[in-house]
Every structure is written in C-alpha cells, then in structure tokens.
Amino acid sequence: MKNLFKTPNPLKSILLMAIMMFAASQSKGQQSKPADSGYVPVNGTKVYYEVYGEGRPIVLLHGAFMTIEGNWGQLIPELSKTRKVIAIELQGHGHTPFSDRKLSHAILASDVAGVMDHLKVDSADVVGYSFGGSVAYQFAIQSPKRLRKLVIISSTYKSTGWRPEIANAFKGMKPEMFANSPMKAAYDAVAPDKTKWTKFLEQMIAFAGEPFDLGDSNIAKISAPVLIISGDNDGLDKVELAKTYQLLGGGVSADLAPMPKSHLAIVPSQSHVGLMMQTNTILGYLNGFLK
C-alpha cells in the first residue's frame, strides 16, 4: 500500500479514501447472506449477481474497482428488510470474470437488463454510485420502460461533469498504484482468475480516461423520477450538476410551480468516497425517495 503515498494529489486522496471504505466494509461485514446468487450469460460474457430480501426490486450498481460487499455491504442488510435487492458486479469486477470485450456504457447497461431478464424482473428502482451511476444513466436512456426510479450517487453522465483536476487524475492512474491495496485483496478473494488483475486495471483505467458524454438531450428525456445525491466536495463540477438537475426538470421555484418529481441532495462536508461511508444518510435519502 506504500505505493499510494507516492501518488500525487488528488488521486492519492481518492485512493486512500477508497481504502478506508473497503476497510470499513470488511471490518463490519454484511449482516446477511444472499438468498440467491449466480452468473448470467449475457452479451458474450457472464455477469455475477446476488439477491437479498423480498419486495419491490432495487438494483445496485457499484463504483469502479469495487465489489458488492465493498460498495454496498453496509446498505444491503437495511434495504433487504423491505426490498428485493439485486446487486450486480459489472464486467471484470469481483466475481464477474475479466473479459477482452470492449467496455462501453451501452454494453454494461445491456448487461444489467440481461440480469433482470434472468431474474424475471420487468422493472426496478436502480441505484448507481460513481462508475455505476454512469451505467445507471445509460440504463435509463436505453431501457426506460424497465426503470421505476433512478438514484445517482456522486456520478455524472459526461466526463466534463467532473472537476478538471479529477478528470486529469483519472488519466494519471497506473496499475501499480493499487499494489498491496485492500482492493487487490478483495479481488483475489473472489475473482475467478486472479491473474487477470493487471489486465482488469488497465482496462478500467483506459475506460476512466476516455472522454464520454451520454448526451444532454438523452438526459432530458428520462421520464422516471431521479434523485441525485452528491457530496459538497466530491469532485463533481457543481455548475454542471445544477445543469443536469435542470435537464431533469429541477431547479425551479416550487412556490410558483409544482414540486419537480426529481430531487437533488447536496450532503455537506462529504467527499466522493466519504459520502458512501455515510450509511444512515444515504439510507434516509433512499427510503424517502423510493417509497
């Protein structure tokens, strides 16, 4: 893990905070085991999923380099008390094997739909964090009839939605920065082929460094209610975030017009990774919006 301390800011801070989140998840552990888990053959690869609880379905999409347990381990026990929680590990992450298949938001969103098909889930609430939030936006664009409500946590639908220093930091990532990290240990614990670690990192780093834009017009067409949760210091460009909220119908004077169906929550004193460590705060927003 000493390699991380040689990494220039702000990337060092992001990676160190990610380690803290992993450590917190591993120390507390999940409070329940999945009722169902397995692999779904889809789009030339296979995708791992876990199912917890019963009730209206909610799909969870993790952040980059994360696993189900690392990202959602503290939320799943609470959400599964009243909901059917479907947690998915995206291409190359966790139990889902590495694939040479070219990464794209469209193919990853199609993978999510494929898992829902396998589980016979027609529609669901979808929650995405960071990388998973971008995939969730794409899912809303290409599978609108399968989406009930959308929750985006510290994420954007275009690379310019991040502050410039964050976008530049993505370009500066290197596989050796993750050596001897808790992320590597988590990968080794569940990955079908541990030898693919470096290839997985190279693939994800290249993907993170590529400019992308899912389109303002596509975001404006999302008909489902959307909740955006952002830390006030999470690296998102707040001017762009305000524009996103306006595209979704928000940012109006609700004293003079109806309250928008989409909501924006800015959580004070929170970073990108630190926000996901605020389990009670996130849970409160989810329960209030998804009821």
N, C-alpha and C positions, 0 to 999 in steps of 0.2 A: 504493500500500500504506500510505501515511501515514494514511489514514482509520482503520486498525485501531488506531493508537496513541491515538486519541481515544475509543475504545470502553471503557466501564467494565469492570472485572473482575467476574466471572471469564470473561466472554465473550472479552475481549481475549486472555487466555492460551490459550483453546481455539483461537481462530483463528490465533494466532501459531504454536502447535504444529502445527496442520494445515498451515500454510505450510512448516514445517520438514520434515514428512513428504513433502509434494509435492516439495520441493526435493531431498530425498534420493533419491526415486524417479527424478526426472528426471535427476539427475546420474549415477546408476549405470545407469539404463535396464534394460529387460528383456533377458535373455540369449537369448531365442528369439522367433521369430515364430509366430503361431498356425497350426496345421495346417488349421484351418477357422474361418471367421467369416462372419457374415451377420445378416440380420434375420428374425424370426419374426412373422408377423401373428397377433396374439392379443388378444382382448378389446377390439377396436375401435382398436387401435394396433399398433405394431410394436416389437419389443424386440431389441436388439443383443446378440450373444454372441460369444465366442471360445473355441476348443477347442485345448488343448495336450496332447501326450503320449498314451500308451495305458495301459490298465489299468482298474482299478476306478474308476468315475466319482466325482468330487468336485465339487460345485457351490459357487462362491464368490459371496457377495453383499456388496457394498461398503457403506461408510458414506455418510451424507448429503453431497452436493455433491462426491463423489469420482468417480473413473473406475476402470476395471480397472487401468490402469497405476499410477495414483496410490495405490491401496489395496493392490494385490496384486503390483506389479511385481517386488518382491524375493523373494516366495514362489513364484510360478509356476514359475520355472526349476528350483527344487528339487523341488516337488511333482510336476511333469510328468515327472520321471525315472522314476517308478514308477506314476503315476496318469494317468487321463484327466481333465484339468482343464477344467471348463466354467465360464467366468467370464461373468457377466451384468451388463449395465448397466441399471439399473432406470429407470422412467419419467422422461424428461427429463434423465437423466444421460449424459454422454459422447456416444457415437454415437446413443443412443436418443433419438428426437425428443421435443420438448415436446408435451404433449397437454393439452387442457382437461378430459380425463376426471378425475373426482374421485378423488383419492388415497385409498386405504384399504389396510390391511394385507391384507385378504382378496383384493382385486383384484391386488395386487402378488404375493402368493403364488401366485395363479392364473396370473399371467404366467410365473412360474418353472416351474410344471408344464407350461405350454404350450411353453416352450423344450425341456424334457425330452421332451415328446411329439415335437416336430420332430426331435430328435436320436435318437429311438428308445431313450431311456434309461428303463427301467422304475423303477429305484430308484437312489439315490445317497446318499453322505455329503453333508451340507450344512453349510457354514461361513458364518456371518454376523457382520459387525462393525458395532457401533453400530446405526444405522438398518437395515442389512441383517440384524442379529441379530434385531430385532423381526419383520422379514418372515420370517426363518427359523423363529422360534417359531410364527408363523401357518401356515407351510407344514407344520410338524409336526402342528399341530392339524387342518388340513383335508385333508391328504394323507398320513396316517400310513403307509399301505402302500408309499409311494414313498420313504420315509426309512429309511436303514440306521442311520446315527449322526448326531448333531447336535452341532455345536460353536458355542457362543455366545461371542463376544469383546466384552467391555466393552459389554454391552447388557442390556435389560430388556424384559419383556412388558407393563409398565404404566408410565405416566408418573410415578407415585409411587415407582417403583424408583430414580429419580434423587434426589440430594440436593436440597433445596428451592432452593438458590441456582442450581443448574444448570437446574432447571425454569423458574425465573424468568428466567434468562439467555436461554433459548430464546424466551421471549415478547418479549425486548428486541432480538432480531435485526432488522436492516434491510438491504435490498439494497445500500445504499451502502457498507456495511462491507466488502463483497467487491470493491470497485472496485480495479482495478490489482493484483489479487492473482494468485498462481500458479494458483489455481482458475479464475479468469477466463481466463487464458492457455490452460489445459488445455481448457476448454470451447470456446474459439474455435478451437482446433486440430482438433477432431473433430466438433463439433456440426453436424448437418445444416442448422440455421438459427441463425446466431449472434445474430440479432435477438431471439431468444426468451429471452436470458439473464435479463433482469429479471423476466419473467413466470415463468420457472423458479424463480428465487429466491423470489419472492412466494408461489408455490405451496408450495414446500418449507418456507418459514418459517412459513406458516399451518399446515401439517400438523404441524410440530415443536411448535407452540404449543398444539395441541389435546390435551386430556387423553384418554388411552386406557387400556384395560385389557382384555387378551385373556382374562382370567378364571383365577382360581386353580384352579378345577375342571378347566378345559381343560389347564392345565399339568400337573396331577396325573395326567391320563390319557395323557400322552405315554409310549408304551411303548418307544421307541428309547432306547438309551443316550445320555446328554447330557454333554458336557464344557463347563463354564463357565470361561472364563478372564477374570480381572479384575485390573486394576492396583489396588494397595492404596490409591491416591489418584486413582482415575479418575472420580470424581464419582458413582459408584453408591452408594446407601444400603446399607451392608454388613449392616444388620439385615434389610432386605428381601431382600438377596441370600441370606442364610442361610435365610430362609423359603422362597425359591424352591428352594434346594437340597434342603430338607426335602420340599417338594412332589414333587420328582423322586426321592425315596427315599433321599437322602443325609442326612448329619448324625447317623449312628448310631454306636454303639460296635462297630466291626468286630472287636473281640476277643471279643464276646459274640454276634455275629450275622454272617451272610455279608457280605462287602465289597459295597457297592452297585455297580450297573452304571454309575451316573452319577457323575461326578467334579467337584470344584471346585478350581481353582487360583488362588490369590491371588499375584500377582507383586509382589515388594517394590520400592519406590521407582519406581513407574510411574504415569504419568497416563493419561488416556483416549487421547490421540493418541500419547504416548510409547510406550505398550505396543505399538502396531502397528509401531513402528520397531525393535522387538527381534526381528529376523527369526529368529535362531537359537533364541531361547527359544520363540517361537510354533511354529516348525517342530518342535522337540523334543516339545512337547506334542501336536501333530497326529500326528506319526509314532507316538508311543507309544499314543495313544488309538484311532487309526483303523486300526491293524494288523489 
